[in-house]
Amino acid sequence: MKSIIIVDVEPNFWSDFENLPKEIKKKFKKQFKFLKENPQHPSLKIHKIQGTDYWELYVDKFYRCVFTKEGSLYRLYCIGTHDVLNKLEGL
């Protein structure tokens, strides 16, 4: 039986998302669908961020989405260029 994936989005995530270029928003929507259907999808390249409790997934070569996961709950915190990892200190 397929496990149910729950995705929760922190309020600050939406301000990051709104500032993304249109084509990156479109790419994220595709990756978001993969996340909900199959978090092991190879294009997500999900991995833990060393030295933190956070994880990241690839939106594309330059853009990342940072989240935490607790079982089947994925909580999205921020999205942006690889520099978005600098936001982790403020989370």
C-alpha atoms as a printed R data frame, in Angstrom:
   type eleno elety resid chain resno      x      y       z
1  ATOM     1    CA   MET     A     1  0.000  0.000   0.000
2  ATOM     2    CA   LYS     A     2  1.283  3.435  -0.927
3  ATOM     3    CA   SER     A     3  2.047  5.748   2.002
4  ATOM     4    CA   ILE     A     4  0.285  9.086   2.127
5  ATOM     5    CA   ILE     A     5  2.586 12.089   1.881
6  ATOM     6    CA   ILE     A     6  1.482 15.245   3.675
7  ATOM     7    CA   VAL     A     7  3.050 18.528   2.611
8  ATOM     8    CA   ASP     A     8  2.721 21.562   4.861
9  ATOM     9    CA   VAL     A     9  3.967 24.985   3.825
10 ATOM    10    CA   GLU     A    10  5.272 27.597   6.248
11 ATOM    11    CA   PRO     A    11  3.905 31.137   5.629
12 ATOM    12    CA   ASN     A    12  7.349 32.567   4.750
13 ATOM    13    CA   PHE     A    13  7.653 30.063   1.921
14 ATOM    14    CA   TRP     A    14  4.997 31.895  -0.093
15 ATOM    15    CA   SER     A    15  6.912 35.192  -0.178
16 ATOM    16    CA   ASP     A    16  9.949 33.322  -1.547
17 ATOM    17    CA   PHE     A    17  7.747 31.567  -4.090
18 ATOM    18    CA   GLU     A    18  6.118 34.794  -5.285
19 ATOM    19    CA   ASN     A    19  9.549 36.282  -6.037
20 ATOM    20    CA   LEU     A    20 10.606 33.388  -8.282
21 ATOM    21    CA   PRO     A    21 10.790 33.720 -12.059
22 ATOM    22    CA   LYS     A    22  7.737 32.302 -13.827
23 ATOM    23    CA   GLU     A    23  9.650 29.351 -15.330
24 ATOM    24    CA   ILE     A    24 11.003 28.361 -11.891
25 ATOM    25    CA   LYS     A    25  7.492 28.445 -10.424
26 ATOM    26    CA   LYS     A    26  6.422 26.070 -13.185
27 ATOM    27    CA   LYS     A    27  9.370 23.745 -12.485
28 ATOM    28    CA   PHE     A    28  8.612 23.788  -8.762
29 ATOM    29    CA   LYS     A    29  4.991 22.803  -9.372
30 ATOM    30    CA   LYS     A    30  6.231 19.750 -11.285
31 ATOM    31    CA   GLN     A    31  8.682 18.863  -8.492
32 ATOM    32    CA   PHE     A    32  5.973 19.431  -5.880
33 ATOM    33    CA   LYS     A    33  3.801 16.872  -7.646
34 ATOM    34    CA   PHE     A    34  6.691 14.391  -7.621
35 ATOM    35    CA   LEU     A    35  7.231 15.056  -3.906
36 ATOM    36    CA   LYS     A    36  3.596 14.281  -3.095
37 ATOM    37    CA   GLU     A    37  3.499 11.176  -5.309
38 ATOM    38    CA   ASN     A    38  7.008  9.748  -4.829
39 ATOM    39    CA   PRO     A    39  9.582 11.502  -2.620
40 ATOM    40    CA   GLN     A    40 12.209  9.090  -3.977
41 ATOM    41    CA   HIS     A    41 11.768 10.412  -7.523
42 ATOM    42    CA   PRO     A    42 15.313 10.791  -8.933
43 ATOM    43    CA   SER     A    43 14.812 14.334 -10.263
44 ATOM    44    CA   LEU     A    44 14.179 15.632  -6.711
45 ATOM    45    CA   LYS     A    45 17.692 14.662  -5.556
46 ATOM    46    CA   ILE     A    46 16.489 14.896  -1.952
47 ATOM    47    CA   HIS     A    47 19.262 14.900   0.611
48 ATOM    48    CA   LYS     A    48 19.867 16.056   4.152
49 ATOM    49    CA   ILE     A    49 21.784 19.319   4.561
50 ATOM    50    CA   GLN     A    50 24.903 18.438   6.465
51 ATOM    51    CA   GLY     A    51 24.992 19.582  10.080
52 ATOM    52    CA   THR     A    52 21.281 20.539  10.187
53 ATOM    53    CA   ASP     A    53 17.845 18.987  10.622
54 ATOM    54    CA   TYR     A    54 16.874 20.315   7.181
55 ATOM    55    CA   TRP     A    55 16.614 18.617   3.837
56 ATOM    56    CA   GLU     A    56 16.667 20.036   0.319
57 ATOM    57    CA   LEU     A    57 15.247 19.086  -3.026
58 ATOM    58    CA   TYR     A    58 16.314 20.319  -6.412
59 ATOM    59    CA   VAL     A    59 13.899 22.474  -8.369
60 ATOM    60    CA   ASP     A    60 16.535 22.684 -11.107
61 ATOM    61    CA   LYS     A    61 20.303 23.111 -11.394
62 ATOM    62    CA   PHE     A    62 20.265 26.453  -9.543
63 ATOM    63    CA   TYR     A    63 17.108 26.468  -7.379
64 ATOM    64    CA   ARG     A    64 16.419 24.553  -4.162
65 ATOM    65    CA   CYS     A    65 13.551 24.009  -1.763
66 ATOM    66    CA   VAL     A    66 14.412 23.550   1.923
67 ATOM    67    CA   PHE     A    67 12.183 21.462   4.186
68 ATOM    68    CA   THR     A    68 12.013 19.215   7.203
69 ATOM    69    CA   LYS     A    69 10.499 15.791   7.282
70 ATOM    70    CA   GLU     A    70  8.934 13.812  10.068
71 ATOM    71    CA   GLY     A    71  7.764 10.470   8.776
72 ATOM    72    CA   SER     A    72  5.428 11.215   5.894
73 ATOM    73    CA   LEU     A    73  5.085 14.938   6.799
74 ATOM    74    CA   TYR     A    74  7.169 17.324   4.700
75 ATOM    75    CA   ARG     A    75  7.226 20.954   5.904
76 ATOM    76    CA   LEU     A    76  8.470 23.444   3.279
77 ATOM    77    CA   TYR     A    77 10.368 26.469   4.646
78 ATOM    78    CA   CYS     A    78 12.016 28.336   1.780
79 ATOM    79    CA   ILE     A    79 12.777 28.194  -1.910
80 ATOM    80    CA   GLY     A    80 15.304 30.018  -4.050
81 ATOM    81    CA   THR     A    81 18.759 29.840  -5.549
82 ATOM    82    CA   HIS     A    82 21.349 27.746  -3.754
83 ATOM    83    CA   ASP     A    83 21.952 30.838  -1.559
84 ATOM    84    CA   VAL     A    84 18.612 30.034   0.103
85 ATOM    85    CA   LEU     A    85 20.617 27.708   2.336
86 ATOM    86    CA   ASN     A    86 21.917 30.841   4.071
87 ATOM    87    CA   LYS     A    87 18.367 31.381   5.398
88 ATOM    88    CA   LEU     A    88 18.696 28.278   7.548
89 ATOM    89    CA   GLU     A    89 20.450 30.262  10.241
90 ATOM    90    CA   GLY     A    90 17.308 32.379  10.649
91 ATOM    91    CA   LEU     A    91 14.852 29.490  10.763
